């Protein structure tokens, strides 16, 4: 009668629940799950044994277990005899600080219509969300634009919105709640204390960022709401825009709509969200299916079928063997895609060219399945009968490895004998990039922590990685961008280890023994198998290191847990270049680099670019300016060392200062020449008005210099000067006279002369300046000036 399901599809099973009756002394069985606040569930045990399929049927899972969970807050409310979780000492101290920080009225525990202005709801949301965020950030997660990071970003923004709008909080209030949470919970969760500064900094930065977005979003809501029709419905598409572009949770949009007498088209919003999910799922499926449109995933129904048929799991230990085909493999299962067979599961007894994208599960393989940030191997699988499959993707599902690709010729039958032929030429740069990612991890710690500023509050922890045949990408925790010197130092350490031809050793050890190695670098929160594979870039073999794991000399080597494929010696990487260092989230940096031939090419490109820059330094004036522009554009798209790129930019910046100084010198010379010409013209001109063209382009500083110099020299005449820039097809009109010269209104003179040209500017009686587009009108303007 009691059955738990996570949704329309997925793992499920019968469950048993423990409920508590706060009143007691009665038979409250009929009140269980009746939405009565005095009878609450405090414990649940789900016997996960089925998978709910899309057609509503249940399939047995190959691995079954019990999922148990207790409600910590609910149990506390019972022990403290409180009617609500929020009335316990888990939340009340946080409410007290919220009231102090925001200046809102004290928390009163009201709900629904009694909670005027949703003040108490805001207390609960803010308190709950500061707990969620603090624990998540302490565990290594950070708000970002995708995945779990996006969930945290939405949680934070919801809390900030409630605090700002319902509690009247000022910017920065949310991060001020971290200390009280640490005080309450750090006795049981010491990581909150050790990470307090980091948690506060991340929340403060995100809070400030959203506060800027919040104001823009509120204005955008008003604009969109004003366009709604007579039905007073805020469209789902607009709600989706606020959600994706402004970070507004839909409940915020609903509340704002309610305040102005509108409703939100939730169905339309959910339709847009579903559309996004389908696009994302389609993109992932396209990757898995090689663009065939098939669903090539192995989910619970497929793995259950494999187990029920007695298909052995895949032994992939041969993935660590190089340059050798793996023979005597057996094609234990042939897969054409979910929904592609009569039973919908997707397995068949034979496959051929006509089946398009297919998958093969072997009893053993030398192909590396995508895992741990390393891309999959490619190659071919060839049967004893001569059938050939191009392996284009390799994915791991539990203990089964699915080789995905297409049949080139012939056909495969189930249980056929085959051999695996890995493309080792492609694997070589992958392995090189993977090994150098380990070395990079070591180098970052050495530069930033061991030899760094000594800031004990920061550490370099891996947050993600990606290695393929073209690059390595490494994400790590650090609070600021690396300096040029730090980038250079990291790159030199990695390059030095390559040049030193250090052996790379791999050894499978007991997990508890391996964890004792003093210099071990492991991913925080990762669950490692026991035994575990250890990879060391060290002249000392791992079995020797394990004999004295706390020896401080191991600190000069890279030692990590890893199941990937690696080089046997660092010299095979040939070279390393750190191409880019950037921030991807608060406190998370990303480095992209290359090795082998790509690194050699990048080094050569850097040397060639340095020569170009040195040659440009021999130029002067406009030639140098032109060279700077071209080199800057070229530099942005050139793959060279990030540290070198910064140095080159600094050099080009220095060249730019030379050009500015040269231009100032030339402008001064030109202004002096033009000033002399204008004064000479004035001396030859009869009357008190001088009209002439000068040649300083649209350089307003040069025009101003001429005006000032002429004004000082001649005080009994008014001047009307025109200077054109043919390249931009525009010109400047400037009129001026000495303040004591009363017979001319310079602004009226200029504005009348340019009338009808669309010129823009202005001035006063003794000075005016206008800019006009279209040099073809200059002659007519000069004629008008003379006539006036």
C-alpha positions in Angstrom: 0.0 0.0 0.0 2.9 2.4 0.6 5.0 2.8 -2.5 7.7 5.5 -3.1 8.5 6.9 -6.6 10.9 9.7 -7.5 8.8 10.8 -10.5 7.0 9.5 -13.6 10.0 7.2 -14.3 13.0 6.0 -12.4 14.0 3.8 -9.4 11.2 3.1 -7.0 9.9 0.6 -4.5 7.7 -0.1 -1.4 8.5 1.8 1.7 7.9 1.9 5.4 7.5 5.1 7.3 7.7 6.2 11.0 5.2 8.9 11.9 4.9 10.7 15.3 1.7 12.0 16.8 2.4 15.2 18.8 -0.8 14.9 20.8 -0.5 11.2 21.7 -2.9 8.9 23.6 -5.0 8.1 20.6 -5.1 6.0 17.4 -3.7 8.4 14.8 -3.3 5.9 12.0 -6.0 7.5 10.0 -4.2 10.8 10.2 -1.0 9.5 8.6 -0.2 11.5 5.4 -3.5 13.4 5.9 -1.7 16.8 6.0 -2.3 17.2 9.7 0.5 19.2 11.3 0.3 17.2 14.6 1.0 13.9 12.9 4.4 14.1 11.0 6.7 11.7 9.3 10.1 11.5 10.9 11.7 8.5 9.1 11.4 6.7 5.8 12.9 3.4 4.5 12.5 2.8 0.8 13.2 -0.6 -0.6 14.6 0.4 -4.0 14.0 -2.7 -6.2 12.1 -1.5 -9.4 12.5 0.9 -12.2 9.3 2.6 -13.4 9.4 2.6 -17.2 7.9 5.2 -19.6 5.0 2.9 -20.3 4.2 2.6 -16.6 5.5 -0.9 -16.2 7.9 -2.0 -13.4 11.2 -3.7 -14.1 13.4 -5.3 -11.4 16.7 -3.6 -10.8 19.9 -5.6 -11.0 21.1 -4.1 -7.8 18.6 -3.5 -5.0 19.1 -1.6 -1.8 17.4 0.2 1.1 17.3 4.0 1.0 16.9 5.3 4.6 16.5 8.9 5.8 15.6 10.7 9.0 14.2 14.3 9.4 16.8 16.0 11.6 14.8 19.2 12.1 11.5 17.3 12.7 13.1 15.0 15.3 14.5 18.1 17.0 11.1 19.7 17.1 9.7 16.6 18.9 12.6 16.5 21.4 12.1 20.3 22.1 8.3 20.1 22.1 7.9 22.7 19.4 5.1 22.8 16.9 7.3 23.8 14.0 10.9 23.1 13.0 11.5 26.8 12.8 10.7 27.3 16.5 13.6 25.1 17.5 17.1 26.2 18.5 18.2 25.2 15.0 16.6 28.3 13.5 15.7 30.8 16.3 19.3 32.1 16.8 19.5 32.7 13.0 16.1 34.6 13.1 17.5 36.8 15.9 20.5 37.8 13.7 18.3 38.3 10.7 16.2 40.8 12.7 19.4 42.6 13.9 20.8 42.8 10.4 17.7 43.8 8.5 15.8 45.9 11.1 12.6 43.9 10.3 10.0 43.2 13.0 10.8 40.1 15.1 9.8 36.6 13.8 6.3 35.6 14.9 5.8 32.3 13.2 2.8 33.4 11.1 1.9 31.7 7.8 -0.5 32.4 5.0 -2.8 35.4 5.1 -1.9 36.1 8.7 1.7 36.8 7.6 1.2 40.3 6.3 3.8 41.2 3.8 5.2 37.7 3.9 7.7 38.8 6.6 7.8 35.5 8.5 8.0 33.6 5.2 11.0 35.7 4.3 12.6 34.9 7.7 12.2 31.1 7.0 13.4 31.3 3.4 16.5 33.4 4.3 17.5 31.1 7.3 16.9 27.9 5.4 18.9 29.2 2.4 21.9 30.4 4.3 22.2 26.9 5.7 22.0 25.3 2.3 24.5 27.6 0.7 27.0 27.5 3.5 27.2 23.7 3.7 27.3 23.4 -0.1 30.1 26.0 -0.5 32.0 24.3 2.4 31.8 21.1 0.5 33.4 22.7 -2.6 30.3 23.8 -4.7 30.0 27.4 -5.8 27.2 29.3 -7.5 27.6 29.3 -11.2 25.7 29.3 -14.5 25.3 25.5 -14.9 24.7 22.2 -13.1 24.6 22.2 -9.3 26.2 25.7 -9.3 23.1 27.1 -11.0 20.9 25.5 -8.4 22.9 27.3 -5.7 22.8 30.6 -7.6 19.0 30.3 -7.8 18.8 29.5 -4.0 20.9 32.5 -3.2 18.9 34.9 -5.4 15.6 33.7 -3.9 17.0 34.5 -0.4 18.3 37.9 -1.4 15.0 38.8 -3.1 13.0 37.9 0.0 15.5 39.8 2.3 15.5 42.9 0.1 11.8 43.1 -0.7 10.1 41.6 2.3 12.5 42.4 5.2 13.8 45.7 3.9 17.4 44.5 4.0 20.3 46.5 2.7 22.8 45.2 0.1 25.2 42.8 1.8 22.9 41.5 4.5 22.9 37.8 3.5 26.7 37.2 3.9 26.5 38.7 7.4 24.5 35.6 8.5 27.4 33.2 8.0 29.0 33.7 11.5 25.8 32.7 13.4 25.5 29.5 11.3 29.1 28.7 11.9 28.6 29.3 15.7 25.6 27.0 15.7 26.9 24.1 13.5 30.7 24.1 13.4 30.9 21.9 16.5 29.5 19.0 14.4 30.7 20.3 11.1 34.2 21.8 11.6 34.6 22.5 7.9 32.2 25.4 8.3 34.7 27.1 10.6 37.7 26.4 8.5 35.9 27.6 5.3 34.1 30.6 6.9 36.1 33.3 5.1 35.6 31.5 1.8 31.9 30.9 2.3 31.4 34.6 3.3 33.4 35.9 0.3 31.5 33.7 -2.2 28.1 34.7 -0.8 29.0 38.3 -0.7 30.2 38.4 -4.3 27.1 36.6 -5.6 24.8 38.8 -3.4 26.3 42.0 -4.8 26.1 40.6 -8.4 22.4 39.7 -8.0 21.5 43.0 -6.4 22.6 44.7 -9.6 20.6 42.3 -11.6 17.6 42.6 -9.3 17.1 46.2 -10.0 17.3 45.6 -13.7 15.0 42.7 -13.5 12.4 44.6 -11.5 12.4 47.3 -14.2 12.2 44.6 -17.0 9.2 43.0 -15.2 7.5 46.4 -15.2 8.2 46.8 -18.9 6.9 43.4 -19.8 3.9 43.6 -17.5 2.8 46.9 -19.2 2.6 45.0 -22.5 0.2 42.4 -21.2 -3.3 42.2 -22.6 -6.7 42.8 -21.0 -6.6 39.3 -19.5 -3.9 40.5 -17.1 -1.7 37.4 -17.8 2.1 37.7 -17.6 3.2 35.4 -20.4 5.1 32.2 -19.7 7.7 33.2 -22.3 8.4 36.4 -20.4 8.6 34.6 -17.1 11.1 32.2 -18.7 13.1 35.2 -19.9 13.3 36.7 -16.4 14.3 33.2 -15.1 17.1 32.5 -17.6 18.4 36.1 -18.2 17.8 37.8 -14.8 18.0 34.8 -12.5 14.4 35.4 -11.2 12.8 32.2 -9.8 9.3 31.9 -11.2 7.8 32.2 -7.7 9.2 35.7 -7.5 7.6 36.5 -10.8 4.3 35.1 -9.6 4.5 37.2 -6.4 5.3 40.4 -8.3 2.5 39.7 -10.8 0.0 39.1 -7.9 1.0 42.5 -6.5 -0.1 44.3 -9.7 -3.3 42.2 -10.1 -1.9 39.8 -12.7 -1.3 36.0 -13.0 1.6 34.2 -14.6 1.1 31.7 -17.4 2.7 28.8 -15.5 1.9 26.3 -18.2 3.6 28.4 -20.8 6.6 28.8 -18.5 6.9 25.1 -17.9 6.5 24.4 -21.6 9.6 26.7 -22.2 11.5 24.9 -19.5 10.6 21.5 -21.0 11.7 22.8 -24.4 15.1 23.6 -22.9 15.4 20.2 -21.2 14.5 18.5 -24.4 17.1 20.5 -26.4 19.7 19.6 -23.8 18.7 15.9 -23.7 18.7 15.9 -27.5 22.2 17.3 -27.6 23.4 14.7 -25.1 21.7 11.9 -27.0 23.1 13.2 -30.3 26.6 12.8 -28.8 25.8 9.3 -27.5 24.2 8.2 -30.8 26.8 9.7 -33.1 24.2 11.9 -34.6 21.9 9.0 -35.6 19.0 10.1 -33.4 19.0 6.8 -31.5 19.0 6.6 -27.8 22.2 4.7 -27.1 22.1 4.9 -23.3 22.1 1.9 -21.1 19.7 2.6 -18.2 18.2 0.4 -15.5 16.1 -1.7 -17.9 19.2 -2.5 -20.1 21.5 -3.3 -17.3 18.8 -5.5 -15.7 18.4 -7.4 -19.0 22.1 -7.9 -19.2 22.2 -9.3 -15.7 19.2 -11.6 -16.2 20.8 -12.9 -19.4 24.0 -13.7 -17.6 26.1 -11.3 -19.6 29.5 -11.0 -17.9 30.7 -7.5 -16.9 33.5 -6.0 -19.0 37.1 -6.5 -17.9 38.9 -3.3 -19.0 42.3 -3.9 -17.4 43.9 -4.1 -20.8 43.2 -0.3 -21.3 46.6 0.3 -19.7 48.4 -1.8 -22.4 49.9 0.2 -25.3 50.4 -0.5 -28.9 49.0 -3.9 -28.9 45.7 -5.3 -30.2 43.6 -7.3 -27.7 42.6 -10.6 -29.1 40.2 -13.4 -28.0 37.5 -11.0 -26.9 33.8 -12.0 -27.1 30.9 -9.8 -28.3 28.6 -10.7 -25.3 25.8 -8.2 -26.2 24.8 -6.3 -29.3 22.8 -3.1 -28.9 20.9 -1.2 -31.5 19.3 1.5 -29.2 16.5 1.8 -26.7 13.2 1.4 -28.4 14.7 -0.1 -31.5 13.6 -3.7 -30.9 10.2 -5.2 -30.3 10.7 -5.4 -26.5 12.0 -1.9 -26.4 15.2 -2.8 -24.6 17.4 -2.8 -27.6 19.5 -5.9 -27.6 19.7 -8.2 -30.6 21.5 -11.4 -31.8 23.2 -9.8 -34.8 24.1 -6.4 -36.2 25.1 -5.2 -39.7 25.8 -2.0 -41.7 22.0 -1.5 -42.1 21.6 -1.0 -38.4 23.4 2.4 -38.5 24.8 3.4 -35.1 25.2 0.3 -32.8 26.9 -0.7 -29.6 28.8 -3.8 -28.6 29.6 -5.0 -25.0 32.6 -7.2 -24.8 33.8 -9.5 -22.0 37.1 -7.7 -22.1 38.4 -4.5 -23.8 41.5 -2.4 -24.3 39.4 0.7 -25.1 39.3 3.4 -22.4 35.7 4.4 -21.6 35.1 8.1 -20.9 35.6 8.7 -17.2 37.4 11.0 -14.7 37.6 13.9 -17.1 39.4 11.9 -19.8 37.8 11.4 -23.2 37.2 7.9 -24.6 39.4 6.0 -27.0 38.5 5.3 -30.6 39.6 2.6 -33.1 38.1 -0.5 -34.5 36.7 -3.9 -33.4 37.3 -6.7 -35.9 35.6 -10.1 -35.8 37.3 -13.4 -36.8 35.0 -13.5 -39.8 36.4 -10.1 -41.0 33.5 -7.8 -40.0 34.7 -4.4 -38.9 33.2 -1.8 -36.6 34.5 1.8 -36.3 34.4 2.6 -32.6 33.5 6.3 -32.3 32.6 6.5 -28.6 33.1 4.4 -25.5 30.8 4.8 -22.4 30.7 3.1 -19.0 27.5 2.0 -17.5 28.1 0.3 -14.1 30.5 -2.5 -14.9 29.5 -2.7 -18.5 31.4 -0.9 -21.2 29.5 0.0 -24.4 31.5 0.5 -27.6 29.4 2.8 -29.8 30.0 3.2 -33.6 29.0 1.9 -37.0 29.7 -1.3 -38.9 32.0 -0.7 -41.9 31.6 -4.1 -43.5 30.2 -7.6 -42.7 28.0 -8.4 -39.6 28.6 -9.3 -36.0 26.8 -12.1 -34.2 26.4 -12.4 -30.4 29.2 -14.3 -28.8 31.4 -13.8 -31.9 35.2 -13.7 -31.3 36.7 -10.3 -31.9 39.8 -8.2 -31.4 40.1 -4.6 -30.2 42.3 -2.2 -32.2 42.7 1.0 -30.3 43.9 4.1 -32.1 47.1 4.6 -30.0 48.3 7.5 -32.1 45.2 9.5 -30.9 45.6 8.2 -27.4 49.2 9.4 -27.1 48.4 13.2 -26.8 45.4 12.3 -24.5 47.7 10.4 -22.1 50.3 13.2 -22.4 47.7 15.9 -21.5 46.4 13.7 -18.6 49.9 13.2 -17.1 50.7 16.9 -17.4 47.4 17.8 -15.7 48.7 15.9 -12.7 52.0 17.7 -12.9 50.1 21.0 -13.3 48.2 20.3 -10.2 51.4 19.8 -8.3 53.0 22.9 -9.8 50.0 25.1 -8.8 50.3 24.0 -5.2 54.0 24.5 -5.2 53.8 28.1 -6.7 50.7 29.3 -4.9 50.8 27.5 -1.5 54.2 26.0 -0.8 56.2 29.0 -2.1 53.3 31.5 -2.2 52.1 34.2 0.0 51.6 31.9 3.0 47.8 32.6 3.1 46.6 29.7 5.2 43.0 30.4 4.3 43.4 29.3 0.7 44.3 26.0 -0.9 44.6 24.6 -4.4 42.0 21.9 -4.7 40.9 20.2 -8.0 37.4 21.2 -9.0 37.2 19.5 -12.4 39.3 18.5 -15.4 39.0 17.6 -19.1 41.7 16.0 -21.2 41.4 15.1 -24.9 43.7 14.9 -27.8 43.8 18.6 -28.3 44.2 20.1 -24.8 44.1 19.8 -21.1 41.8 21.8 -18.9 42.1 22.0 -15.2 39.7 23.8 -12.7 40.9 24.6 -9.2 40.1 26.6 -6.2 41.9 29.9 -5.8 40.5 33.3 -4.9 42.2 35.5 -7.5 43.7 35.4 -11.0 47.3 34.3 -11.2 50.0 37.0 -11.8 52.2 36.9 -14.8 55.1 35.8 -12.6 53.0 33.0 -11.2 51.8 31.8 -14.6 55.5 31.8 -15.8 56.6 29.9 -12.7 53.9 27.2 -13.1 54.8 26.8 -16.7 58.5 26.5 -16.0 57.9 23.8 -13.3 55.9 21.6 -15.6 58.3 22.2 -18.5 61.2 21.4 -16.2 59.7 18.0 -15.1 59.2 17.2 -18.8 62.9 18.0 -19.5 64.0 16.0 -16.5 62.5 12.8 -18.1 60.8 11.7 -14.8 59.3 8.2 -14.8 55.5 7.8 -14.4 54.5 4.9 -12.2 51.1 3.3 -11.6 50.4 0.9 -8.8 47.2 -0.5 -7.3 47.3 -0.3 -3.5 45.0 -0.7 -0.5 43.1 2.6 0.0 44.0 3.0 3.6 47.7 2.6 2.9 47.6 4.9 -0.1 45.9 7.7 1.8 48.9 7.8 4.1 51.2 9.2 1.4 52.1 12.7 2.6 52.0 14.4 -0.8 48.9 12.7 -2.1 46.5 15.0 -4.1 42.9 13.7 -4.1 39.7 15.3 -5.2 37.7 16.5 -2.2 34.5 14.6 -1.7 35.4 11.9 -4.3 34.7 8.3 -3.3 37.6 6.1 -4.3 37.6 2.3 -4.8 39.5 0.0 -2.5 42.0 -1.0 -3.7 42.8 2.2 -5.6 45.1 3.0 -8.5 47.9 5.4 -7.6 49.8 7.4 -10.3 53.1 9.0 -9.3 55.3 11.2 -11.5 58.4 10.3 -9.5 61.8 8.6 -9.9 60.8 6.5 -6.8 58.4 3.7 -7.5 55.1 3.8 -5.6 55.7 0.5 -3.8 58.9 2.1 -2.3 56.9 5.3 -1.4 54.4 3.1 0.4 57.1 1.7 2.6 57.6 5.2 4.1 54.5 7.2 3.1 55.2 10.2 5.4 58.7 10.9 4.0 58.7 14.7 3.3 60.8 14.1 0.2 57.7 12.8 -1.6 56.4 16.4 -1.5 58.5 17.3 -4.6 56.5 14.8 -6.7 53.0 14.5 -8.2 51.1 11.7 -6.6 47.4 11.2 -7.2 44.6 8.6 -7.3 43.7 8.0 -11.0 42.2 5.4 -13.3 43.2 7.1 -16.5 45.8 6.3 -19.2 49.2 8.0 -18.8 52.7 8.3 -20.2 55.5 6.1 -18.9 57.9 9.0 -18.8 57.4 12.8 -18.8 59.9 13.2 -21.7 57.2 11.8 -24.0 55.1 14.9 -23.5 57.9 16.9 -25.4 56.8 20.3 -24.1 54.1 22.2 -22.2 52.5 25.5 -22.8 49.9 27.2 -20.5 47.6 28.9 -22.9 45.0 30.5 -20.7 44.1 31.2 -17.1 40.6 32.5 -16.3 37.9 32.6 -13.6 34.8 30.5 -14.2 33.1 31.1 -10.8 33.7 32.8 -7.6 36.9 31.2 -6.1 37.3 28.8 -9.1 40.0 29.3 -11.8 40.5 27.4 -15.0 43.8 26.7 -16.8 44.0 25.4 -20.4 47.2 24.0 -21.7 48.7 21.8 -24.5 51.5 19.3 -24.7 53.5 17.4 -27.4 53.4 18.8 -30.9 50.8 21.4 -30.1 53.0 22.8 -27.3 56.1 22.7 -29.6 54.0 24.7 -32.2 52.9 27.1 -29.5 56.5 27.7 -28.4 57.6 28.3 -32.0 54.6 30.7 -32.6 55.6 32.6 -29.5 59.2 33.0 -30.6 58.1 34.2 -34.0 55.6 36.6 -32.5 58.3 38.0 -30.2 60.5 38.7 -33.2 57.6 40.5 -35.0 57.1 42.7 -31.9 60.8 43.4 -31.7 60.9 44.4 -35.4 57.9 46.7 -34.8 59.8 48.4 -32.1 62.2 49.8 -34.7 59.3 51.7 -36.4 58.1 55.2 -35.5 55.0 57.3 -35.8 52.1 56.1 -38.0 53.9 53.0 -39.1 54.4 52.0 -35.5 50.7 52.7 -34.8 49.6 50.6 -37.7 51.9 47.8 -36.6 50.5 47.9 -33.0 46.9 47.5 -34.3 47.8 44.6 -36.5 49.9 42.8 -33.9 47.2 43.3 -31.2 44.5 41.7 -33.4 46.9 38.9 -34.3 47.9 38.3 -30.7 44.3 37.8 -29.6 44.0 34.8 -31.9 47.5 33.3 -31.6 48.0 30.2 -29.4 51.0 31.0 -27.3 52.0 31.0 -23.6 49.6 33.0 -21.5 52.5 34.5 -19.6 54.3 35.5 -22.8 51.1 36.9 -24.2 50.8 39.3 -21.1 54.4 40.3 -21.6 53.8 41.1 -25.3 50.7 43.1 -24.4 52.9 45.1 -22.0 55.4 45.7 -24.7 52.8 46.8 -27.2 51.3 49.1 -24.5 54.8 50.7 -24.2 54.9 51.1 -28.0 51.5 52.8 -27.8 52.8 55.3 -25.3 55.6 56.1 -27.8 53.0 56.7 -30.5 51.0 59.0 -28.2 54.2 61.0 -27.4 55.0 61.2 -31.1 51.5 62.4 -31.9 51.7 65.1 -29.2 55.0 66.3 -30.6 53.6 66.4 -34.2 50.4 68.0 -33.0 52.3 70.7 -31.3 54.4 71.3 -34.4 51.3 71.4 -36.6 49.5 73.7 -34.2 52.4 76.1 -34.2 52.5 76.1 -38.0 48.7 76.5 -38.4 48.7 79.3 -35.7 51.4 81.2 -37.7 49.3 80.8 -40.9 46.1 82.0 -39.2 47.9 85.0 -37.6 49.4 85.9 -41.0 46.0 85.6 -42.7 44.5 87.9 -40.0 47.2 90.4 -40.5 46.4 90.5 -44.3 42.7 90.6 -43.8 40.9 94.0 -43.7 38.1 94.4 -41.3 37.5 92.7 -37.9 36.5 89.2 -39.1 38.8 86.4 -40.3 37.4 83.3 -42.1 39.7 80.5 -43.2 40.4 76.8 -43.3 43.1 75.1 -41.3 44.6 71.7 -41.5 44.5 69.8 -38.2 41.7 67.3 -39.0 39.1 66.8 -36.3 41.6 66.8 -33.5 39.8 69.0 -31.0 42.9 69.4 -28.8 44.9 70.8 -31.8 42.0 73.1 -32.7 41.8 74.3 -29.1 45.6 75.0 -29.1 45.3 77.1 -32.3 42.4 79.0 -30.9 44.2 79.8 -27.7 47.4 80.8 -29.4 45.6 83.0 -32.0 43.4 84.5 -29.3 46.4 85.7 -27.3 48.1 87.2 -30.3 45.1 89.0 -31.9 42.4 90.6 -29.8 40.8 93.0 -32.2 39.3 90.4 -34.6 36.8 87.6 -34.6 37.7 84.2 -36.2 35.7 81.6 -38.1 37.9 78.5 -38.6 37.1 75.2 -40.4 39.2 72.0 -40.1 38.2 68.8 -42.0 39.0 65.1 -41.6 38.4 63.6 -45.0 38.9 60.0 -43.7 35.8 60.3 -41.4 34.0 62.7 -43.8 33.3 65.4 -41.1 34.7 68.8 -40.1 34.9 71.1 -37.1 33.7 74.8 -37.1 35.1 76.9 -34.4 34.4 80.6 -33.8 36.0 82.8 -31.2 37.0 86.4 -30.3 38.3 88.3 -27.3 35.8 88.8 -24.6 36.1 92.6 -25.0 35.2 92.3 -28.7 31.5 93.1 -28.5 30.4 93.4 -32.2 30.2 89.6 -32.9 28.1 86.8 -31.3 30.3 83.8 -32.1 27.7 81.2 -31.3 25.1 82.9 -33.5 27.7 83.3 -36.3 28.6 79.6 -36.3 25.0 78.2 -35.9 23.7 80.4 -38.7 26.5 79.4 -41.0 26.0 75.6 -40.5 22.2 75.9 -40.6 20.7 73.0 -42.7 23.9 70.8 -42.3 22.7 68.8 -39.2 25.8 70.0 -37.3 25.9 69.6 -33.5 27.6 71.7 -30.9 27.2 75.0 -29.2 29.0 77.8 -27.3 28.8 81.3 -26.0 29.1 84.8 -27.3 32.9 84.7 -27.3 33.4 81.1 -28.4 31.6 78.2 -30.1 32.3 74.9 -31.7 30.3 72.6 -33.9 30.9 69.2 -35.6 29.4 68.6 -39.0 29.1 65.3 -41.0 29.7 65.5 -44.7 32.7 67.6 -46.0 30.8 68.5 -49.2 29.1 71.3 -47.4 32.2 73.1 -46.3 32.3 75.6 -49.2 28.7 76.7 -48.7 29.2 77.1 -44.9 32.3 79.3 -45.6 30.2 81.4 -48.0 27.4 81.9 -45.4 30.0 82.8 -42.8 31.3 85.6 -45.1 27.8 86.8 -45.9 26.8 87.0 -42.3 
